Amino acid sequence: QVHLVESGGGLAQSGGSLTLSCETSGFDLESRTIGWFRQAPGKEREGVSCSAGRAGNLVYADSVKGRFTVSRDNAKNRVYLQMTSLKPDDTGIYYCAVDTGGPMSVAMPGCLMKERVYDYWGPGAQVTVSS
């Protein structure tokens, strides 16, 4: 059974840092693409990053490039989103999701930050950045 759960959210000051963790189970993390998304209050969910399986592509949204870093620990079945130089605009609920090869799957080594690609999602973790 595929399962993802985010942790590590919370409150940070502008310019500060937070690291989110996505704990996964029910699939081989090393061979699957993981996406990170966020949804700000009153806005649609948007892609933050995607990390293709088998050491494939790693893509970041322009809004977070140079500030956010994704890493994996396949042995621990965890994916991390390290967020630095946080801004109030980074406030939102952050989700991790997995592409398990459904009809909208993207062939590796590529990845896309599009919701339709991802089959399973975590419940989300709140990140709040104060000015």
C-alpha positions, -999 to 999 in steps of 0.1 A, spaced: 0 0 0 15 33 -11 18 58 17 35 92 20 35 116 50 52 150 54 68 163 86 90 191 97 67 220 89 62 249 112 68 286 117 100 304 105 110 340 102 118 356 69 153 346 59 152 315 81 153 278 72 131 247 75 135 212 63 106 190 53 107 153 53 86 130 32 84 95 46 74 69 20 63 33 20 47 7 -3 70 13 -33 107 14 -43 117 50 -37 149 47 -57 130 40 -89 102 65 -85 98 102 -92 88 124 -63 72 158 -66 69 186 -41 40 210 -43 26 238 -22 -6 256 -19 -8 291 -5 -39 305 11 -64 314 -16 -42 301 -44 -40 270 -65 -15 243 -58 18 248 -76 48 227 -83 80 233 -62 103 206 -74 105 172 -90 131 145 -85 132 117 -110 140 82 -98 172 63 -107 192 96 -102 173 113 -130 165 149 -134 161 173 -105 140 204 -113 130 234 -93 104 261 -98 120 295 -106 105 309 -74 126 286 -52 157 279 -74 188 285 -54 170 285 -21 154 250 -19 172 217 -22 158 182 -26 177 152 -14 169 115 -10 178 88 15 166 57 -3 177 34 24 154 53 49 126 57 23 127 95 28 129 125 6 139 159 20 131 195 10 156 218 25 143 254 24 166 284 31 162 321 27 125 317 34 101 345 23 66 352 34 55 341 -1 67 306 8 39 302 32 15 274 24 8 237 28 35 216 13 28 182 -2 50 154 -15 37 130 -41 48 100 -61 46 90 -98 40 52 -97 37 48 -134 0 57 -140 -14 69 -173 1 104 -170 35 91 -159 66 108 -172 94 86 -185 126 89 -166 151 105 -165 127 134 -170 101 147 -145 74 173 -145 59 195 -118 24 188 -129 -2 174 -105 -17 150 -131 15 130 -132 14 120 -95 -8 92 -83 -4 93 -45 -1 123 -22 8 130 14 -17 149 36 5 180 36 25 200 61 20 236 70 48 261 65 44 296 78 70 323 72 66 356 91 79 389 79 
